[in-house]
Amino acid sequence: METYKVNTEKIMYSPLEDKGVLFDVEKNEYYSLNETMYKVFLGLIDNKSIEEIIAQIQTEYSISYDDCKSSVLNAVETLKNNNVLASN
């Protein structure tokens, strides 16, 4: 499975309760992250693999592997489409 790195040169982030806010310094845009997307983002910041992130979220929320994987991959795709992530 592909690995990703957060584009820390252009993205700043801040926690907001159990969610997060990203700021793209090049585009001067804010992104609000829901709880799941923020957990995915933090996992990627911590250099966790997609499988590790899935396992962590699956344990926290007691959801099926397939549902969790789908949610995590959707979050990654959204972050990638907004240039928050770069493929390694």
N, C-alpha and C positions, 0 to 999 in steps of 0.2 A: 504494500500500500504506500502511496506517495506520502512524503513528509512535507511539512510546511514550516515556514518561519515568519514570525510577525515582522512587518516592515517598520521597525522601530525608528528608522530615520525620518519617517513622515507621519507616524501615528503616535499620538499620546493617549493615555487612558487613565480613567479614574473610576474607583468604585462608587456606586450609588446604591446604598443598602445592599440587597442581594443581586443587584444588576450592575451594569456598567455603562460608561459613556466613553466613546472614542472621539478623538479630534484629529482630523486630517489637516496637517499644517500647510500642505501644498494647495489644497482645494478650499481651505477655510470652511470645512463642513464638519458637523457633529453627527455621530451615529449613536443611537440608543440601543443597547443590547438587553434582551430579555435574560432571565436567569440562566436558561440552558445555553444560550449563545455566549454569555459571559463566562460560564464554566468551561466551555470549549476554548474560548480565547485565552483564559488563564492557563489552561492545560498546555496550549501551544506556547505561551510565554515561558512555561516551565520545561519546555522541550520534551513534553510527553508525546508518545505516539498516538495516533488516532485510536488504536486498540486500547491503550491505557486510559484514554479519556472516556471511551465507551464503557469500559469496565467500571470506572469511578462513578459515572452518572447512572449506570444501570443499578449499581449497588445502592446509591443514594435514593433513587426513586422507585425501586422495585418494579421495573418495567422489563419487557422482553428484550432480548438481544437485538432482534430485527427492528423493533420500534426505536430502540435507542440508537442503533447504527444509522438508521434513516435520519433521525433528528440531528445527530452529530454531523453527518455528511452534508445535510442541507445547510447547517450553520457554517461549515467550512466553505461550501460553495458560495454562500452569501458574502462571507468575509473576503474570499478570493475575488469575487466579482467587483467588490468595492476597493480593491487594491490594498486591503489591510494585510493580506498574506502574499507571500511569494513562495513558489515551489522551490524546494531544495534540490 
